[in-house]
């Protein structure tokens, strides 16, 4: 029913010229509340609820509010209701805090669940409870043992000593005035979080969280009338706009103008070696409203850094004895755009020199005679296509624009169309002269003053941080004493008790679960041509053989009859772009050659020598490839799964299909391994290793891979710690004049790997527009065919990681491996135990449900570990390719206690001390439905999922429906069964192996704890100076070890084979 007197006035509405999107914006004339709807078909409805948040201190109020919003609202005063109800409604929530914004997200499978949760979520944002008890547990507290905890505190603990975090904060301090919101650490410094009060947070909410400072941005397929009715009802409950307009964050503050003088400053960051540094160069650029100039500056950034042949890379990276391993350009899209260059892995003795070299290179581009106008125009065309591809694939491009427009656009909403409707800026820039580009570069990068921060590793600072951490711990215990700490423990227990007030089941069940059949899952169309030998099981596939496109493919293959010697799978959907993915087995390579794969990954940047003798230098190869292809990549796995496979991926405009195949042929067969180019690649690999050693989580997984897998596994053979000495030895061989030995190995590897029998081809995207889908491969097939070729490898014979486990990996018991991470104050930990490896085994469905039950937001682990401030997060992961079930602690403030609490949770449910209610089972199933829909939220992802289900996982074309059906048949008893059979094993020394990275001060205590739990403990020492690692039993551990290793929080590298 339509609500009368809608206050929302349409400000703009338009179709996007280059993507399947239509954008509309409304603003309430009563409250100022804004709505932006991006209509782009998808089974997923996404919400981005943006608040402009400006603060001039480091208290962390914006970040703490981001967390506290989820602890209850005036109409729903229960911590966790939003997420618990979200699980039931096929929804998940999240949020982020930036320097100028806090954005709350809602991701839902279908419109029905989204529209139910929308007003409840907005009530939490504008009317949160903000209790003292929630502040205590979520932000910062001291527990009864004197340990500092809190969810926000744990998060910032893992960030504050990170090198780039230190440098970016210092950049903000130098580039912006102290009174500017852009100069603050909105996440909150630990010293400030310790003294932050709930009253400060409440006041910040009052100042910033107003209807006129909130924009509700929605993407996906929805009912527009229903949206406006829901928002009208909500708007009627809000206060009207004041007669005197509220201050608009940032836009009504004094403007930060470019610097009056340049600054060069050395910034130390903690490390246990002083070898490799970093460089950050920043400028305050043009006003955000200048669309043309901002796009032009993005083109300049790409022109200078995007490619191996870009100016900066050509002179600083792709050279013998490189000055850096990587140079990036990026912007902070504030009121005025901040322009940033980041330079990675610089030998410390060259930090100042690299700063000067980059500035000199920039100055050289102010001379029209020096600027390569043809290459600039090539960059513009390439970036334009990449932008179109991104916009076609996902509406996120437009949601980001909508957030920026809300923050900095004109109040009438007109900038939304200006910034997103068309791409005329690219067309205009293609007409620019060299003089215009030189003038732009001169104005914003030469005459405009900059901040250059020379990030220098410091052993002294590392030691100082460790001493400070120890002293804080001592001071806390001295200040409170046993009685005081006991009282703090009581206060924490009382706060936790109040926070955990049960949500009335009636309140949850009054919201009916949406009908999952209404979720419009994306379906792409699958085609192949039958080979004389079946490589797959037809019962798991659903190939189309009765439409016009199939007829086209079949007719084009008639020249081969039944003897097409190459498996080709087509996955069709409407698109201007097509992707080819070649998938190969790593077992074709001799195991002792696998360590070379990091060099092979650079194959698209090597010179080529064609059979007719034509030689194409690598610079020209790269330039020509960039003319024809949007993306190129050689990497492990297929779409981040099946890591014992190798894939070669290229993306291109569909009409360049024959050209893409020609490039694959020439690159994979005719690339040349030249000494100078190979040396550059090896030196970059070696120079990147110290930075990886700072990544605590990455080192934890490195430890796992090196321990649990054989050297014949790509997981181990490409691990940076395992291959470090190998690459250093290669460099010695080159210097000793023995490059021919390396060249011989590389040529042998490529000859073994790139054979027709080892290739499987997947063509995904705009297949309908391909002229000759099969015969375009004719020359490729002739090039790679061999008279002594073996039969192609069937899909069920492709390697799986579970086949490459070491003795420890197969036994999976009794061992705990620890590695110190001096730069971190947080603990990362995984415990692994065996699980089934067949995708259709009955227990897989039970394990999936049990995993979600434990992992659920506001579920058992969340409340028991994150909610009590023991860690920023915990989760269970299942990986059928390795056959391992994994429990993970992420950024733990107290790793021992987090593990102990998780163990007790699993034990108590398994033993029946805690009951599993049916509502939690239903909500867990609904949460999985949402997760499944999110995995196939785009055409490309749906196509990749179909390929995986048909051929790699062999679980059938209708697996999603089957999976949901099986889950809906499960009960609480199935979770109980699975907890006892698999999950208790994660916390038993008789059935699990533990890997952890942690601060050095916690190594001995943690080692002793796991020894008491029945594990044989091992401590690994990374000798950064010599580039060696070593292991020792805990009995040999002493205090000297504490200063040996440095690490930072890193990206998790584990692939996921979850549904």
N, C-alpha and C positions, 0 to 999 in steps of 0.2 A: 504494500500500500504506500503510495507516495505521500510523503510528509509535506504539509502545506507550509508556505512562507519560508522556503529555503533561503538561508542568508548568503549562500555561496554564489558569487558573481564570477562568470567565466571571464578570465583575463586573456587567454589565448588558446587556440586549438588549431592544429595543423598536422598534415601528413609529412613524414620525413621523406626526403627525396631519394635516399640511397639505402634504405633498410625497410623491412616490413613493420614499421612502427607508426603509430599516431599518438601525438602528445597533446594533452589538455591540462590547463591549469585554472584553478578556482581560488578565490580568496573570500573569506567571510567578511562581509561589511559590518558585522556586529562585533566580532572578537579579533579579527585579523588572522585567524587560523588559515593556513594555506594547504591546498591539496594539488598534487601533480600526479596525473595518471598517464603511464606509458603503456599503450595498448600494443603488445607484441605477443602473438600467440605462444602459449607455453602451458604445460600441465602444472607448472609451479607459479604461484602468486607470491611475489616478493614485496615486502614493505620496508621502507627506510624512513624512520621517523626522526627527522633531523632537528637538533636544537643548536643554535649558535651560542657557543660558550666562551666567554672572554674573562680572563683572570690575570692579574699582574703579579702573582706570587707562585711559589713552588709547593703550596700546601697539598695539591692534588685533589681539590674539591671537585673539579669536573670528572676525574676518573673515579673517585669514591662514589659519587652520585650514580655513575654508570652501573656500579654494582648494587647500590642500595635501592635503586628503583625496583629491583626484582624481589625485594623483601616484603612487599605488601602495599596496598593502597587503601584509601579511605573506605571505598565500597567493598574491597576484598582484602581485609587486614590479615592475610596469612602468607608467611614466607613460603615461596615456592609454588603458590597457586597458579601463577601465570605459566610457569613451565610445566607443571603437572597437568593442567588443563590443556596446554599446548600439545603435549604428547597425545592426549586423547583426541585432539582435533587435527591430527596429521600435521602438526606445526612444530617448528623449532625457533627459538629466539636466540639472539646474540646482540652484541653492542660493541662499539669502538669509541675511543676518545682520541681526538686529534688536538692539534694546537688551537684550532678555531672552531671545533665542532664536537658534539657528542651525538652519535647516530645509533638508534635502536633498530634492530632488524627483526622481521617476522617472515619466516619462510614456510609456506603451506602448500601441500598437495591439494589443489583445487580451491575454488572460491568459497565453498560452504564453510569450511573450517576457519578460513581467514576472516570472513565477515563476522563470525561469532566472536572471535578473539579480539578483533580490532578495537572496539570501544573499551574492553577490559584492559587491554595493553595501554591505551591512551590515558585511562584513569590512573594507572600506575605511574605513568610519566608525569602527569600534571598534579596528581594528588597522592604522592607516596606517604607512607607512614613515618619513615625516617626515625626509627626508635633508637634510643641509646644502646639497647642490647644488640641490634643489628649492626650498628656502627662498631661496637666492640669486636664482634666476631669477624665481620667482613673487612674491616679496615686495618686495625692494629690492636694487638693485646700481648700481654706477657702471661704465659701459662704458669701453672703451679710449680714447675721445675725451673722457672727463670728463663725460658726460651721465648724469643720474640716470634710472633706469628700473626696471622691475619691474611685473608685472601689477597687484598690489594698489596699488602706489605710483601707477601711471598712473590707476587708478580714482579714488583719493582726491584726486589732483591736480585732477581735473575737478569735484570736489565741494566741497573745503574752502573755497573762496572764494565759493561760492554763498550768496546772501543768506539764504535760508530755512535752509540748513544752519548758518550762523553763528548765526542767531537761535534755532533749536531747541536747539543745543548750550548756548547761554547760558541758555536756559530750564531745561534739565536741571540746570545748575550751581546755579541759584538756587532751584529748587523742591525739590531733593533734597540730602541731606548729601553731603559730599565722600567719605565712606566708603560711600556707596550705589552699587550697580551701576547704578542708573538715571541717575547723573550722568556716566557715562563715554561717550566716543566709541568705540563698539565697532568702527567701521570702521578706526580708527587714524589719528591725526594724522600728517601727513608728517614732522614733527620727531621723532616717536616711532618711526615706521617705519624711519627712517634708522639707529636704534640698536637696534632689536629683534633679539634673538638667537633662533636655532633652539631653544636650550635652554629659553627662556621659553615657546615655543610647545609644546614637548614636555610641559613641566610642566602647562601649562593643559589640554592634552588628557588627561593623567593625572587631573587634578582633576575634569574635567567629563564626559568621554566614557566614562561607565559604563553598563552595561546597565540599572541602575535609574533612569538619567537619560535614557533614550531611549524614545520612543514611535513605533511604526510605524503610521502612519495610511494606510489604503488606501480608495479609492473606485472604483466601477465594478462590472462583472460578473465575478466570479471563482468558483473552486471553493473553498469554505470549508474543506473537509477537507484539500485539498492545501495551503492556506495554513498551517493549523495543523501539518501534518506538516513542512513546510519550516522553519517557525519553531521547532519542537521540536528538529529536528536542529541548527539553529544555536544554540539555547539551551543544548544539551548541551555545547557547546564553550566556554561562557562561565563566568567565575568566579561562585561562589555569593555570595549576599548576606552581608555581614559580620555578625558577632554584634552589633556596635554600629552602629546605622543610620547611613548616610552623610548628610551635610548636604544638605538639599534646597535648591537655589538659590532665593534670594529668600524662600521661605517660612520658612526657618530663620535668616534674617538679621533684624537689627533693622528694624522696620516704619517706613517713611517716613510721617509724619503730616502733616496740613495745616499750612501756615505759621502762625507766631504773629503775623506782621505782613505787610502787603502791600508789594510792591516795584514801583516804576516806574523803568525804566532805559532810557537811550538806548544803542542798539547800532549802531555804524557798520558798513557793508558797502561794499566797493569799487565805485566807479562813476566815470564821467567827467562826470557831471552831478549836480546836487543838487536834483532836482525832485520825484520821486515816492518815497515811503517805504512801509513796511509796519508792521503792528501784530500782535503775537502776545500773546494773553492766556490764561493757564493757571492752573488750580486743581488741587490734589489732591482727588479726590472720594471716593466710597464704596468699600467693599471689593468686590472682584470677585465675591464670592459673593452679593451682594445683587441678585438678578435683577430684581425689581420696580423697585427704585430706579434701577438702571442703565438699564432700558428707559425709565423715566419721564424721566430726564435726556436720553436720546436724543431723546425727544419734545419736550422743552424746546428743545434745540438746533435741531431742525427747525422748531419753532414760531417761533423767533427769526430763522432764516436761510434756510430752504429755498426760499422763493418770493419773487418780486418784491414781493408784498404782505405778507411777513413783517415783523415790527416793525423789525428793524435795517435791512433794505433800504428800507422805506418812508420812514425818517427820514434815512438816510445815503447811499443809492445811487440810488434812483429819484427824484431831486430835481434841480432846476436847480443847476448848479455842484456836482456830487456830491463828497462827501467821500471816496468810494472807488468802485471798480468792481465789487468782489465781496467778500462776507463768508461764510466757511465755518465750520461747526462740525465737530469731529472729536474722537475719544478715543484715548488710548494705553491699551490694555487690560492694565494691569499688576496687581500685587497689590491696589493701590487704583487705580481708574480716574482717569487724568489727563484733564481737560476743557479743550479748546482752542478758542478763536476765532481765526481768521486773517483779517486785513483787508488787501486788496490795493490798491495804487496810490492811496495817500493823498498829496495835496500836502504837502510836508514842513512847511509852516508850520501845518498842521492836525493833526500827529501827536498832540500832547498833548491837543488838543481832542477828537479822535475817541475817545481812551481814556476821557476824562471823559464824553462823550456816551453811549457804550455802557454804562458803569457806571450812569449816570442812567436809561437806558432799562430796564436790568435791575431797578433799584430800583423803578421804576414798576410792575413786574409783581408786586411783593409786596403790592399793594393789590387785593383781590378785585374792587373796582369798576372797575379799569383793565384787568384781564385778560379777554381775549375768550375765554370758555369754549367758545362754539360753534366758533370757529376752532381751538382746541386739540383739540377732539373730531374736527373735520374732519382735522386733521393726523394724529391717531392712526389713523383709518380708512385714510387714504392710505398711511401708512408700513407699516401691517399688510399691505395689498395688495401693496405693493412688495416686502416681505420674502417673502411667499408666492410672488410671481412669480420672484424670484431663486432661491428654494429649489427651485421646480419646474424651472427652467431648468438649474441646475448644482449638483452636490454640494459645490462650493467653500464655500458657506455653512456647511455642517456640518464640513468639514475645518478651517475657521478656528475654529469652536467647539471642535473636538476638540483643537486645539493649545492653546487657552487653558485648557481643562479639564485637560490634562496639566500645564501650568505651574502653575496656581493652584487646581485643583479638589481636592476631598477625595480621599485615597488610595484609598478604596473604590470610586471611579468613579461614585458616585451623582449627582454634579453634571452628568454628561453628559446624563442624562435630564431633570434639572431645567432645564437651559439650552437644550434643543433639542426635546423631544417635542411640546410644545403651545404655544399662544399665549394662554394664559389671562391673562398680564400685560396684554395689550392690552385684553381685555374688562374687566378690573378697572379699568384707567386710564380707560376710557370712563365709568365711574361716579364718578370723582373729582369733588369739588366745586372751585370756584374757590379756596376757602380752602386745600385740600390742595395745589394747584399753587403757590399763593403761598408756602406754608410750605416747600415743596421748594426753590423758587428762592431764597428767603431763606437757607435753611440752607447751600446749596452754592455760591451765587454772590454773596451779599452778606455774610453773617456770616463765611463762609469766606474766608480771605485769598488773594490772587492775585499772580501775577507779570505785569506788563505790560511788554513789550519794544517800544520805539519804534525800528523799523529805519530808520536814516537813511543815505542814500547819502553817500559820502565820497570826494572827489577825492584828498584827502591820503592816505587809506589805500590807495587804488588806486595812487598813485605810490610809496608806501612798499613795497607788495608787489612792484612791478616792480623797485625798487632792491634789495630783499632777494633776489629771484630771481637778478638779475645778480651780486650779491655772492657768493651761494652757489656759483654757477658758477665765479667767479674763485677763490674759496677752495679749491675742489676741485682745480683745476688747479695752484694754488700749493702745495697740500699734497702732492700726489703727483708732480708733475713728469712729464716724458715717460716716464721709466723706470717710475715707479710706476703710471702709467696703462696702460702696456704690460703690466705684470704683472697689473693688474686685468682687462685684456682677455683674458689667457691663462687666468686663473682662471675667467672667465665662459665661455670656450670649452670648458674641461674640464668645467665643470658642465653645460653644454648637451649635451656629448657623452654624459655619463652619463645625463642625463635622457632623452635620445633613444635609449637602448638599444632596439633593435628588439624588438617583441613577436613571439615565435615564432608563425609562421602556424599551426602545429599546435595551439597553445593556443586560437586563435580558431576554427578550423574544427571543433574537437571539439564546439562548440555549434552544433547544426543550426539553420538559419533556420526560424522558424515558418512554417506554411502560411498565406499571406495570405488564402486562401479562408475560413479560420475566423474572420476578423475580421468581426464583425456590424455592417456599415455601416448607419447609420440611413437609412431610406427614408420619405419623406413622400408624400402623394398629391396629384396635380396635376389641376386642373379649369379649364376655361374654357368660354365660350359662343362659338360660331362667329359671326363678323361677316360682313356681306355682302362686305367687302373684307379679304383676308388681310393681317395686319400682321406675320406671322412665317412661317418656313419649317417646314412640318409635319414634315419629316424630322429636325429637331433636337429635336422635342418628344415627349412621351409622356403625353398627356392621357388620363385615364380617362373612358370614355363608357358604362360598362356596370355601374354599381352604384347603390345606393339614393341616395347623396349626389348623384351626377350627375343622377339623375332629379329630385331636389328642385330642383337649380339650374336644370335645363332647363325644368321646369314653371313655375318662378317667372319665367323669361325669356320665356314665350310671348307676353306682352303686347306685346313688341317684335318678334316674328317674327324676321326676319333683319336688322332695322334697329337693333339696339342700338348707339347712337352712342358707346359707351365700352368700351374694352378692359378687361376685368376677369379677373384670374388669381387662382385660389384655391389655397392650399397647406394641406392639412389634416393635423393631428396632434392627439393628445389633449392638451387644455389648457383651463384655466379662462379663458385670456386670448386675445385676438386683436389683431393689429397690422395697420393699414392703412398702406401706403406708396404715396403718389402720386409718380410719376416724371415729370419734365418736361425738355424740352430747353432749354438756355440760349440756343440760337440764335434762339429766338422773341423774344428781347429785343434792342433796339437796342444795339450794342456800347458806345456812349457812356453807356449807363445801367447797365452791369454793375457799376460801382463802388458803386452803391447797395445791392448785395446784402447787405452787413453790416447794414443797417437792416432789410431785408426779413426777415432771419433772426429778428428780434424780433417777428414778426407775431402770435404768440400772446399778446403782452402789450400789444396796442393796443385802443383803444376800438372799439366796433361800433355802427353805425347801420343798423337793419333797414329794408327797403322800406316798412314800415308807419309809419315815423317813430320807432319805439322806439329810444332811445339807451341803450347800456350802457357806462358808464365802464370804463376799462381795469382798475381794481381789481376790479370786479364780474366782468368777463370772466375774469380770472385765477382768481378764487375759484370761479366756476361751472365753468370748465374742470377745475380740480383736483378738483371733486366727481365729474366724469364720466370723466376720463382719467387714466391712470397716467403716461404720458410724452407729450411733444409736442416736435417738432423740425423745423425747416426748415434744410437744410444742402446742401452740394455733394455730388454723387455718390449712388450707391446702395450702401449697406452698405460704405462706405469704398473703393469702386472707381468708375471711370467719372466722373472729376471734372469733366467738362463737362456733366454732368446735374445736375439739382436735385431733391431729394426732400423730401417733406413726410410726416412719420411720426407716427402716433399709436398708442398702445397702451392697451387698456381691458379691462374684464371683458366677456366675449363677449356677455352679455345686453344690453350698452349699445351694440351695433352701430349701431342707427339714430341714437342720440344722437351717436355719434362722427362719423357722416357729416354730421349736421346742423352740428356744430361746424366740420368742414372747410369746409362750404359757407359758413357765416357769417363765418368768419375770413378765408378766401381771397377772398371777394367783397365783404364789407361792412365790413371794417376801415377805420378812419378814421386818416389821417395828420394828427395835431394838432400844432401848433407846440411846445407845452411838452413833450409826450411825445417827439417826434422830437428835440428839443434834448437831452434827457436821454440818449437813446440815442447821439447823436453825441458828446456829451461823454465818455461811458464808453468809446467806441471810441478817442477821442484819448488819454484818460488811460491806456489799457492799452498804448499803443505803447512808451513808454520801457522797460517791463518786457520786452516782446518783443525790444527791441534788445539786451538783455543776454543773450539766448539765442543762443549762438554757432552751434549747429547749425541753429536756425531761420533765422538770418540767412544761413547758407550756402545753404539751400534757397530763401530769398527771392531771393538773387542768381541762382540758377539759373532760377527761374521768370521773373524780370524780364528775363533775358537770352535765354532759349531759346524764349519764347512771345510771341505777339502780345497786344495789349491786348483782343482779342476772346475770349481764353481766360480762363475763370474762374480758372485757376491764377495768372494775372498780375493780372487785374482785382480779385481779392480779396486780393492780397498787402498786408500792412500797410504796408510801405515804399512801395509804389507808390501807395497810396491816402491816405497821411498828409496831404499837402497838400490833396488833394481834400476831406477831412473838415474840415480847418481852414478851408478856404474856405467850406464850407457853414455853419459856425458864424458866420463873418463876415456871410454873407448874412442869416442869421436876426437877428443883432444890428442889421443895416441895414434890417430890415423887409421883407426879400425872401423870406420863407418860402414865399409862394405859388409861386415858381419851383421850389422844391424839391418842394413838394406835387404840382405838376403832373407833374414827372418821376416821382415815386414812383407816382402813380396810372397814369401811362402804362405804367410797367414792369409793374405787377400786371395791368393789362388785357391786355398782350401775353403775359405768362407763363401766367396761369391761364385757359386756354381748353380746351374739351372736346377739340379736335383735338390739343392738346399734352399731354394727360393720359393716363397709363397707370396702372391701379389694380392693386395687389397686396395681397391679403388673406390673411394668414398666421396659423395657429393653430387655435383650436377652431371650425372651419368647420361641423362637423356639428351644432352647437347653434344656428346662426344660423337665425332664423325665415324671413326673406325675403332671401336673399343677393343677389338682383338688384334686386327692386322697392324695396328700401330706398334705392336710389340715385335713385329717380324724381324727387324734388324737386331733388336736386343736379344731375341732368342738365338739367332744365328751367331751372334758374338759370344754368347756364353755356353752354347751347346758344345758337347764334346762326344766324339764317337765312343769313348769308353765310359760314358756317364752311367751312373747307377740309377735305379728307380727312385723317384721322388720319395721323400720321407712322409709316411702317413701322419696325420695330426696326432693320433694316439701314441706315436713313438717320439714325439718331441720331448726334450728334456724338461724335468721339473726339479726345483731346488731340493726337494726331499730326497732325491737320488744322490746328492752330493754331500750328505752330512758326514762329519768326522765321527770318530768313535765317541767323543763327548756329546756330539749332537744327537747321535742315535741313543745313547744311554740316557742322557738328559736327567742327571741326578747328582746330588751331593756337592756340587761346585758353586762357589760364589766368587766372581771376579770384580775387583774394584780398581778404579782409575781416578787419580786426583785431578781436580780442576781448580787451580788456585785463583783464577780470575772470577770465579762464580762463588756466590754464597748459597746457591741452591743445589739440591740433589736431584739427579735423574736416575731412575731405576727401572729395570724390567726383570720380570721373572717369567720363565718360559717352561711349558710342559707339552707333551705330545697331544695331538688331537687327530680325528679322522681326516682323510685326504680325498675322499670321493665326494664330488659335489652333490650327489643325489642320495647319499647315505642318510638314513632316518635321523641319526643323532645330530646332523648338521643343523637341522631346523630347530631342534631343542637348544643347541648351543647358541644359535643366533638369538633366540628369544631370551635365554638366560643372560647373554651378554648385554642386551638392551635393558633388561630388568636392573642389572647392576650399574650400568653406565648412565642411566637416565638422569637428565637434569632434575635436581631435587630428588633423585633416587638414593639408594643405600650408600654408594660410594661418595656421591656428591655431598650428602648431608654429613656423613661420618668423617670424611677426610677434608674435602674442600671447605665445607661449612664450618669446620672447627679450626680452619687456618693452618692445617698441617701441610698442605700443598696447594698449588694453583690448580692442579687437576690430576685425576686418575682415570684410567680406562682399561677395559679389556679389549684386545684385538684378536681376531682369528685369521689365520693365514693358511689356507689349504695347500698352497704350493710348497710351503716349508713343512707343513704338518705341525705347526706350532701355535698353541694358544698362549697369549702374552698378557700379563698384567703390567701396566706402566704407571709410574709416578712421574709427574711432570712438574718441575720447579718446586720441589719439596722444601719446606722450611725445616721439617723434621722427618727425614726419610725413614728412620727406624719406627717412629710412632705411626707414620702414615701406613707403612707396611703392616704393622701390628694391628691397627684398627681395621684395615681391609681384610686381613686374615680372620679377625674375630667376626666381622660381618658375614663373610662366606661361611664360616664354621657355624655361627648361630642360626643362619637360615637352613643350612644343610642338616643340622641336628634338630631342627624343629623348635628351637628356643624363640626364634622370630618367625612369624607366620607370613606366608605369601598370599596376599588377598587377590581375588579375581579381578578387581578394578585395576590393580597394578599390571596384571597380565594383559588385560585389554589395552591399557595405555601403552604398554611396551610393543604390542603388535601394531598399534596405530603409529607409533614413532618409527617403526621399521618401514611401514608403508610410505611415510614421508621421506625417509632416507632413500628408499628405492626410487621414488619419483624424482628426487634431486639428482640421482646418478644418471638419469636419462632425461635431463631437462632441456637439452638442445638436440637438434637433428644429428649433429656429429656424434654426441655422446650416445644417443639411441642407436645409431649405426654401429658404433664401436662395441656397444653392449650386445647387439645381435650377433656380431662376428664372434665375440667371446663365447656366447652361449651356444652357438651352432658348432664351433670348431675347436676351441681351446678347452673350454670347460665341459663341453658335450652334455648339456643339460636341457637342451630343447628350446624351440622358438617361443613357447608360451610359458617360459620358466617364471617370469614375474608373477603371472596369475597363479601358477601352481604353488610358488613360494608363499604367497599371501594366503592361499587356501590352506596349505599345511599349517601355517602359523595359527590360523583361526581355529584349528582343531586341537591345539595344545592347551593344557591346563596347568594349574599351579604344581601338580604332581610331576609334570614333565620338567619343570625348573628344578624341583627338589632332586629328582633323579640325576639331572645333569650336574648340579652343584656337587653332589657326592661323587660322581664318576669322573669329572674332569676338573672342576674349579677348585676343589680342596687341594688338588695336586699341585696347584700353583704355589702353595704356601708350605709345601712339605719338602724337606731335603731329600726324601726318598724318591721324589718324582719331578724335580724341577732344578733348573740352573738359573743363577742370578747374575746380572751384569749391572753395574752402577758407576756413574761418574758423580763425584762429590767433592766438596771443599776439603783441602788437606787436613784441616783441623778435625774433620769428622771421620777420617779414614780409620784410625785405630779403634775408635768406639764402635763404628759400624762393622768393622771386621770382627771384633770380639762378639758383637751381638749375633751375627750370622753363624759364627762358630758355635755359639750356645744353642743355635737352632739346628745344629747337625750338619752344617755345610763346611767343607774344606775351603778355606778362603785363600785368595791369591791377590796380591797387589801389583799392579803394573806401573812401571816407571817409564815416562817418556823423556828421553834424554835429548832435549831439543837442540843443544849445541852440536851434538854429533849426528843428529838425525837418526838415532837408534831407539828402539824400545826394548824393554826387558821386563821379565816377570820375576816375582819373588814370593815365596810363601810368607804368610803373615808373621811368622815367628822371627823373620829377619827384618821386619819393619822397625824403623826408628825415626826420631823426630827430624832428621835431616831430609827425609823424603818430602816434607811439607813444602819445600821451596823448589821442587824439581819440575813441576808441571803446571802449565797454564791452559785454561780452556774457557770457552764461552758457550752460552746456550746456542744450540744450532738446530737446523731443520732436521726433522726426522726423515731418515732415508728409507725406511721400511716400506715396501709395497703392500698394498691391501687387496686381498681377494675376497672381501666381504660383499654380500649382496647389497 
